[in-house]
Amino acid sequence: MEQKWSLRLIRLAAIFALLGTYLGSHMSGSGSYEYRPIHAHILLVGWLSMFAWGIFYRAFTVKSKKLVVVHGWTAILGVFGLTLGMWFYNINPFNFSNTFTMVFFIVGGTTLLISFALFIVVTFMINQKEEMKN
Protein backbone atom coordinates (compact mmCIF):
# COMPACT_ATOMS: atom_id res chain seq x y z
CA MET A 1 0.00 0.00 0.00
CA GLU A 2 2.79 2.42 0.93
CA GLN A 3 4.56 1.85 -2.39
CA LYS A 4 1.38 2.66 -4.32
CA TRP A 5 0.83 5.88 -2.35
CA SER A 6 4.50 6.77 -2.57
CA LEU A 7 4.45 6.72 -6.35
CA ARG A 8 1.07 8.47 -6.52
CA LEU A 9 2.22 11.32 -4.25
CA ILE A 10 5.58 11.70 -6.00
CA ARG A 11 3.92 11.87 -9.42
CA LEU A 12 1.49 14.52 -8.21
CA ALA A 13 4.39 16.39 -6.62
CA ALA A 14 6.14 16.46 -10.00
CA ILE A 15 3.01 17.86 -11.65
CA PHE A 16 2.72 20.54 -8.96
CA ALA A 17 6.43 21.35 -9.36
CA LEU A 18 5.93 21.98 -13.06
CA LEU A 19 2.81 24.05 -12.43
CA GLY A 20 4.48 26.08 -9.68
CA THR A 21 7.61 26.81 -11.69
CA TYR A 22 5.49 27.68 -14.73
CA LEU A 23 3.54 30.18 -12.63
CA GLY A 24 6.82 31.63 -11.36
CA SER A 25 8.21 32.04 -14.87
CA HIS A 26 4.91 33.56 -16.03
CA MET A 27 5.00 36.12 -13.21
CA SER A 28 8.62 36.95 -13.94
CA GLY A 29 8.01 37.36 -17.65
CA SER A 30 4.85 39.42 -17.26
CA GLY A 31 6.10 41.56 -14.39
CA SER A 32 2.82 40.87 -12.55
CA TYR A 33 3.05 39.14 -9.19
CA GLU A 34 -0.65 38.59 -8.49
CA TYR A 35 -0.13 34.81 -8.40
CA ARG A 36 2.64 35.00 -5.79
CA PRO A 37 0.73 33.35 -2.88
CA ILE A 38 -0.70 30.67 -5.18
CA HIS A 39 2.74 30.01 -6.68
CA ALA A 40 4.28 29.69 -3.20
CA HIS A 41 1.60 27.30 -1.92
CA ILE A 42 1.70 25.14 -5.03
CA LEU A 43 5.43 24.69 -4.52
CA LEU A 44 5.31 24.28 -0.74
CA VAL A 45 2.37 21.97 -0.25
CA GLY A 46 1.96 20.65 -3.79
CA TRP A 47 5.58 19.95 -4.55
CA LEU A 48 7.53 19.82 -1.29
CA SER A 49 5.01 18.25 1.10
CA MET A 50 3.67 15.69 -1.36
CA PHE A 51 7.20 14.72 -2.35
CA ALA A 52 8.25 14.35 1.30
CA TRP A 53 5.19 12.23 2.06
CA GLY A 54 5.91 10.08 -0.99
CA ILE A 55 9.51 9.50 0.12
CA PHE A 56 8.32 8.67 3.65
CA TYR A 57 5.97 6.01 2.29
CA ARG A 58 8.79 4.62 0.17
CA ALA A 59 11.06 4.32 3.22
CA PHE A 60 8.67 3.06 5.92
CA THR A 61 5.96 0.47 6.42
CA VAL A 62 2.92 1.80 8.27
CA LYS A 63 0.93 -0.51 10.53
CA SER A 64 -2.46 0.90 9.51
CA LYS A 65 -3.07 0.67 5.76
CA LYS A 66 -6.41 2.49 6.13
CA LEU A 67 -4.61 5.44 7.72
CA VAL A 68 -2.25 5.60 4.73
CA VAL A 69 -5.25 5.77 2.39
CA VAL A 70 -7.05 8.42 4.45
CA HIS A 71 -3.88 10.49 4.72
CA GLY A 72 -3.21 10.16 1.00
CA TRP A 73 -6.69 11.28 -0.02
CA THR A 74 -6.81 14.17 2.45
CA ALA A 75 -3.40 15.26 1.18
CA ILE A 76 -4.50 15.23 -2.46
CA LEU A 77 -7.88 16.85 -1.83
CA GLY A 78 -6.35 19.38 0.57
CA VAL A 79 -3.59 20.48 -1.80
CA PHE A 80 -5.99 20.83 -4.72
CA GLY A 81 -8.63 22.46 -2.52
CA LEU A 82 -6.26 24.95 -0.90
CA THR A 83 -4.52 26.04 -4.09
CA LEU A 84 -7.71 26.22 -6.18
CA GLY A 85 -9.51 27.95 -3.32
CA MET A 86 -6.70 30.46 -3.04
CA TRP A 87 -6.89 31.09 -6.79
CA PHE A 88 -10.68 31.50 -6.65
CA TYR A 89 -10.44 33.76 -3.58
CA ASN A 90 -7.58 35.99 -4.79
CA ILE A 91 -8.16 36.12 -8.56
CA ASN A 92 -11.79 34.90 -8.95
CA PRO A 93 -11.45 34.16 -12.68
CA PHE A 94 -14.99 32.76 -12.94
CA ASN A 95 -16.76 35.47 -10.91
CA PHE A 96 -17.92 33.07 -8.21
CA SER A 97 -19.69 34.58 -5.23
CA ASN A 98 -17.52 35.72 -2.35
CA THR A 99 -19.21 33.16 -0.11
CA PHE A 100 -18.39 30.29 -2.48
CA THR A 101 -14.74 31.30 -2.87
CA MET A 102 -14.29 31.77 0.88
CA VAL A 103 -15.90 28.41 1.73
CA PHE A 104 -13.90 26.60 -0.98
CA PHE A 105 -10.67 28.15 0.33
CA ILE A 106 -11.48 27.28 3.96
CA VAL A 107 -12.56 23.69 3.21
CA GLY A 108 -9.42 23.08 1.13
CA GLY A 109 -7.17 24.51 3.82
CA THR A 110 -8.92 22.59 6.57
CA THR A 111 -8.63 19.34 4.62
CA LEU A 112 -4.90 19.98 4.20
CA LEU A 113 -4.57 20.75 7.90
CA ILE A 114 -6.25 17.43 8.70
CA SER A 115 -3.81 15.74 6.34
CA PHE A 116 -0.83 17.20 8.20
CA ALA A 117 -2.31 16.08 11.53
CA LEU A 118 -2.89 12.58 10.15
CA PHE A 119 0.72 12.46 8.96
CA ILE A 120 1.89 13.05 12.53
CA VAL A 121 -0.13 9.99 13.58
CA VAL A 122 1.27 8.00 10.63
CA THR A 123 4.85 8.68 11.77
CA PHE A 124 4.09 7.03 15.11
CA MET A 125 2.55 3.98 13.46
CA ILE A 126 5.52 2.66 11.53
CA ASN A 127 6.90 -0.84 11.90
CA GLN A 128 9.40 -0.49 14.77
CA LYS A 129 11.68 -3.29 13.52
CA GLU A 130 12.09 -1.47 10.24
CA GLU A 131 12.79 1.79 12.08
CA MET A 132 15.65 0.14 13.99
CA LYS A 133 17.34 -0.95 10.72
CA ASN A 134 17.43 2.62 9.46
C-alpha positions, 0 to 999 in steps of 0.5 A: 500500500505504501509503495502505491501511495509513494508513487502516486504522491511523488507523481502529483508532486512532479506535476505541482512542481511543473505548475508552480515553476510555470507560474513563477516564470509567467509572473517573472516574464509578465512583471505581474506578481498577483499569483505569488501566494498561489505560486508559493503554496503550489510549490510548498504543499503541492511539490515539497510536502507531497514529495516528502510524504511520498519518500516517507511512504517509500522508506517506511511500512505503516501498521495501519493501511487504512490510515495511509489511504485516508492520509493520501486522499486528504493530502490530495484533496487538501492540496488541490482544494487549498490552491484552487480555493486560493486562486478563486479567492484571490483572482476569482477568474470565474466570478464566483460569489464571495461566499463560495470562494471563501468556503472553498478556500477554507474547506481546502485549507482545513482538509490539508490541515487534517492531512498534516495532523494525520501524517503526525499519527502516521509517523508514530505507526511505523513498523518499529523493527524497520525503524531500527534498521534505518 
